[in-house]
Amino acid sequence: MADILSDEEIEAQLPAEWTRDGDEIVRTYEFDDYLRGVNFAQMVGEIAESQFHHPEIIIRYSEVEIRLTSHEEGGITDDDIEMAELIESERNA
């Protein structure tokens, strides 16, 4: 089990463009069209499966919202930060 991060740790480690919403970290990615967003969501799903850490993924017409939290621990952990960083690195690759 991972430890819940303190407010200070979350603020210091949160990747750029990500925000905190209660016990979740959140980012919305924008796309030119629906299928690009769907493809991105598929990639996030593949990362999530390999990490066994599954975000909430909300697909809208021109954007995809990703929400991460560690449900078992009841808050934000290093696993959430690491997952956000992996998503960012793949998005920018």
Secondary structure, DSSP 8 states (H G I E B T S, - for coil): ---B--HHHHHHH--TT-EEETTEEEEEEE-SSHHHHHHHHHHHHHHHHHHT---EEEE-SSEEEEEE-BTTTTB-BHHHHHHHHHHHHHHT-
